[in-house]
Amino acid sequence: MRYFYTFGILCYGLGIRLASLFNEKAKLWLKGRTDIFGAIETALANNHAPLAWFHSSSLGEFEQCRPVIDSFKEQYPEYKIFVTFFSPSGYEIRKNYPKADYVFYLPLDTIANAKRFIKIVNPQKAFFVKYDFWFNYLHVLMTNNIPTILFSSIFRPNQYFFKWYGRWFCNQLKAFTHLFVQNKESENLLKSHGINSCSVAGDTRFDQVNRIASAVNQFPDVERFVADTKVLLAGSTWEPDERLLKTFIDQPHNKDIKMIVAPHEIHSEHIDSIQKLFGARCVKYSELSTMPDVKNYDVLIIDNIGMLSSLYQYAYVAYIGGGFGKGIHNILEALAFAKPVCFGPNYMKFQEAKDIIRLQGGVSVSDEQSLEKVLSFWFIDNEVYVKAADVCRQYVADNKGTSDKIMNMLMKL
């Protein structure tokens, strides 16, 4: 089965090569792996310290990784931190991350690559985040007796591990020394399939968003735009989200509400489409500093990456995008600032979304009417709003500390 899996990986690599002819992201993926082993060997030539390897699929997963890296550095200062990414969207943004000593793309998961990578890097410990499973790497780590940790993961019965055809994949999970999962359901599911080295630790994103909220950046131009108005902050939006939000902001009774839109994609075509959608009433963040008077604008478009997690401080209510597509984006950044959240219907894979709906700090919306209903409640009824905001604040407070749990178990291991 391993050879069939590796053949599939090789086919995937070929597909990336073909896609690189016309896709910029695929081109970056390929370029970043050019002579990757030579680059790693050169970087590590003079290193004599033990290495801890942290692998993240992309930017979102790396945000879950950061509090564990921080805790690990505090507890094991003699270690160097070696970080890898699978996707360009993670590597290109975090390649200069100051707490990592080395940052590289992960070579394609073939048997030969995995053996060569582990031989060169020689990590003393390895950490994987959430869902990024590379089974040849896991196999080589296990055969070399290298402690390998998975954290912030969720398992569900409908995943391929637990299908009739997934027995081999499920067995590969036994290569992990320990699996830290987000909920009891995941732990029970794993143990029912013979994977007993697992425990509930929660989600490290709670630690990360709590740190962001406690040391938040300030943006004077945004403060000038917001002034003393109530703000609907729409984070990580896609086109269906933006069309839905326009129907809300266009209502005459919402004329005193301002909106900040931080789209998930910031390429020029998407930014242009948002400007066209909202018309003359909107302004881009990159233009804001040149405008002495912003009172004629009530929609601010964030046309850069990196601000969103701090922008929630200016929100009254948050709308999180992605729920009309593959799935909602990170709602915890908003919850850390005690902002009630709403999002589209595709949220069932996200434990925090289900939790916050149950606790009445968030609502899922499916159309213009349901969006108008929930936002009107929060913007008009102060008692309802305060109760929802308190729920959000308490939820984050109750769930932080996952990184400490992981470090405590690591010491035992």
N, C-alpha and C positions, 0 to 999 in steps of 0.2 A: 504493500500500500504506500510506503514511503516513496517508492520510485514513481508511482502514479501521481502522488502529490507534487513531487519535484518536477515532473513533466509539466504539470499544470502551472507551476511557478515559472518555468521557462517560457511557456506559451504566453503568460502574462507579460513577461519581460519583452517578448517579441511584439506584443500588442502596444506596449509603451513606445517602443522604437518606431513603429509605424505611426502612432499618434503624434510623435514629436515632430513629424513633418509639417503639421498644421496646428498643433496645440502647444501654447506657450508653457503651460504647467508641465506637460509631458517632457518638453524640451529641457526644462530646469531639472526635472527628476533624473533625466539621463545624463545631463552635463554634470550634475553634482556627484555622480558615481564614476566619472571618468578617472581612471587610475586611483581608485579609492583606497586600495590596499597600500599603494606606494605612499599616498598622502598620510595615512594613519601610521605607517612605519616611521616616516620622517618625523611626525609630530611626537611620537613616543620614544624616539631614539635615546634621549637623555633622561627619560623618566625612570626613577627607581622606587617610587612610592606605590603602594597598593592602589588599585583602581576599583571604583564602584561604577558599574554600568547602568545607566537609566535610559530606557527606550520608550519613546512616545510616538504614536502614529502621526499626530499633527499638533496644531497649536492648542486646540481645546484640551487634548489629553495632557499636553505639557503643563498646562495650568494646574491640572490635578497633581502633576509630578513635583511642582516647585516647593510646596510645603514639606514634602518628604526629603527633597534634596537639602533644604534648609536645616531640617532636624538632623539629618544624617551628618551634615558638615559640623554641626555643633557637637554631636556625640562622638564622631570619628574624624577629628581634624587632621589626622595623618593620611587620610585617603585623598586621592585626586578623583574628581568627578568627570566621567566620560559619558557624554550624552549623544544619542542617535535619534534621528527622525526618519520616518518613512516618506512623509509628504513634504513637498517644497513649501506649502503654506505654513508649516511649522519651522522648518529649517531656516528659510529666508528671513523670518522675523526674529528668531531667537538664536541665530548663529553666533551672536556676540554676547550671549547671556553671561553676566559677570561671575556668577557662582559656579559655572561649569569651566573646567580646565580644558576640555576638548569637546568639540561639537562636530559631528559628521552625519552624513546620510548613512542609513543601514544598507549594506550590500544586499542584493537579491538573495532570497532564502533558498539557495541550493545547498546540497550536502557539502560540496567542495568549498563554497563561500563560507558556510558556517564554521567548518573546521579551521579554515585559514584565519577568519576573523577572530575566533576565540584564541587561537594560538598567538596571534600578534598582540591583541589587547590584553589577554590573560586577566580577566576581571576576577576579583576575589568575591564579589557579590554582584548579582544582576537583578534589576527591577523592571517589571513591565506594568503598563497602566491599562486598565479597563478591558479592552477587547482586542488588542493587537497581538495575535497569536501567530508566531512563526515557528513551525514545528521542527524544522531541521535545527534551528538555533537552540530550541528547547532540548532537543535530543542530545546535542553536543555538550550543552551546559550540564545536563544530568550525567552523561558518561564521564565528564571531568570533575564530578562531585563539587560543582560550584553552586552555592546556595542561591536559589532563584525565587524571587517573590513576585506575586501578582497582587495588585491592590486596586481598590475602588471599582471592582467589577460587579456586574449583575448577571445572573444566569436565569433563563426562563425556559420552560419546557418545550417551547416551539423552536428553540435554537437547534442548529444542525448537529450539535454534540449529542442530542438526546433523541434524534430521529433513528429509524431502523438502519439507515445507511451511515450513521455517524459514530459507530462504536469505536473505530480506530482513532478518530479525532478526540473523543471523550477520554480514551486511555492516555492520550498525549498530555492531558492536563495533570497527570500524575508526575510529570517531570518537574512541576513546581514544588519547591520545598514547602511553601505555604501559600495559600490563596486567601487574601483578605477581601471579603465581599461586603456589599452595601446593606444587605438585609437578610433576615432569617430564612426567607423563602429560598434564596440562592444557596445558603448553607445546607438546608435540608435536601435540596435537589442534588447537589454535588455528593452528599453523603449517601443518598439513595443509589448512586451509581458508583459507589466504592471509592470516592475521593474524599478521604477523611481529614487530610491536612488543610483544613479550612476553618475560618472563623469570621464572625461579623465584626467589622471595624468601622463601617460607615464610609463616607465619601470625603476624600481629602480636599475637595473643592470648598467645603465649609471652612476649613482652615485658611485657604487661600483668599476667599472673598472677605473673611473677617479681617485679615491683615490689610487688604486693600482699603476696606472701609475705615480702619483705624489710622491709616496714614495716607489719606486721600490727596490727590493733586487738585490744585485750584486752576480755573480757567477764566480770567477776567473778562474776556470777550463774550464768553457764554453767559456770565453773570450779567453783563450789560444787556444782552439779548433777553434774558429771562426777566430782569427787573423784578417787579413785585407780582408777577402773574403766576397762575397755576400752570404746570407743564405736564403734558403727556409725552413721555420719552419712549420712542419706539426703537428697540434695539435689535440688531441682526435681522433686519427685514428683507423680504423678497417682494417681487412685484405683486402677488396676491394680497400680501399684508398691506402694502402701500395703497392699493386701490380701496381696500376696506377702510383704512384710516382716513382717506380723503372724504368718504361719505360722512364720517363723524365730524371732522373738523369743518366741513362745509355747512353744517347745521347752524342756522342763525342764532340759536340759543347757546352755541358753544363759541361765540365770537371772542369771548374774553379768555379763552384757553390758548396757550401757545404749544407748539409741538416741535420736538427735536427728533429727527430721523437719522439713525445711524445704520445704514444698510450693511448687509452681510458682504456684498460685493461692491467695491468702490471703483471699478473700472469706469472709464469716461462714458461709455454707452449707458450704464445703469444710472449714473449720476445725472446724465442728460435726461433720461426718461423720467426721473423723479422731478426734476425741474419743470419739465413739460407738464407733468401731472398736476402739480400744485400751482404753476404759473408764476405771476409776478410777486406773489405773496411770500415766496421762499428765497432764502439766501444761503450760499455755501459758507462753511466755516472758514475756508481758505480766503474768502473775500471779506470776512467780518471786520478784521483789524483795520481795513482801509475805509470803513464806513463810519463816519462820526455819529450818524443818526440811524438807529435800527427800529424805530417805533412803527414803521410801515410794514415790517415783516413779522409774520407769525409762524413761519415754518423754517427751521434751521436744519440744513443738511450737513452731516458730518462726513467730509470727503477725505478722511484719512483713517488709518488703523492705529489702535492703541489707547484711544481716549474713553471708549465706551464704559469700561468698568468703573471709572471715576465720575462719569457724567450722571450716573443715577442719583448722586447727591442733589441734583437740581430738579429731579422729577417730583411730581406729586403722585402720579400713577405711572406704571410701566406696562408697555405692551411688548411682548417678546415674540420675534418672528420665527418662521420655519414651520409653524403648525399646520399650514396648508400645503406643505411639501413632505419631505422625508421625515421631519420631526422637529420639535422646538429646539431652540438654542438655549444657552445658559440662563436660567431664571434666578440662580443664586446670587449673582452680582446685584440684582435689584433687591432681593430679599434682605441682603446684608445691610442695606440702607433703609430697611423697614418700609419698602414701597410695595403696596399691593400690586399684583401682576395679573394680566390676562394674556391669553395666547390661543392659538388655533386648536383644532380638534385632534391633531396627531401628536399626542403627548404620552401615550400609555407606556412607552418604554422608559419613561423617566420617573423614578421613584419620588423625587422632590416635587414634581408637578402633581402627582397623585396625592402626596401628603398635604400640600398647601391648599388644594381644593377641599380636601376632607376637613382641614382646619379652618376653612373659610377666609384664607388670606389671598386666594387666587381663584380665578374663574376661567373656564374654557369657553370660547365663543366660536360660533359657526357661521355667522352672517352679520349683516349690518344691524339688524334689530337686536340681536343678543349683545353685540358690542355696545350699542347705544344704551341698552338697559343697564349693564354693569357699570359702565363709566359714569353714567348719570347718577347712579347711587353713590359712587365714591366722590364725585366732584361736588355733589349737592348736599348729601347727608353727612355731616361731620362726625356724628356718632358712629355710623357704620364704617366710615373711613378710618377713624382712630382705632376701632376694634380690629379691623383687618391689618392695619399697620403694626399694631402690637403683636398680632399673631406671627407676622413675618419676622419681626425682630427676635421674638422668643424662639422661633423655629431654628434660626441660624445659631443662636446661643446654645440651644440644647444639643446640637449635632456637631459642634466643633470638637477637636481633640483626636481625630483619627490618626494624624501623624504620630502622636505620642503612643497610641496603641500599637502602631506598626513598629516603632523603635523598641518598645518594650518587648515585643515578641522576637524581634531580631536579636536582642541581647540574649534571650533564652536559646535561640537557635544556634 
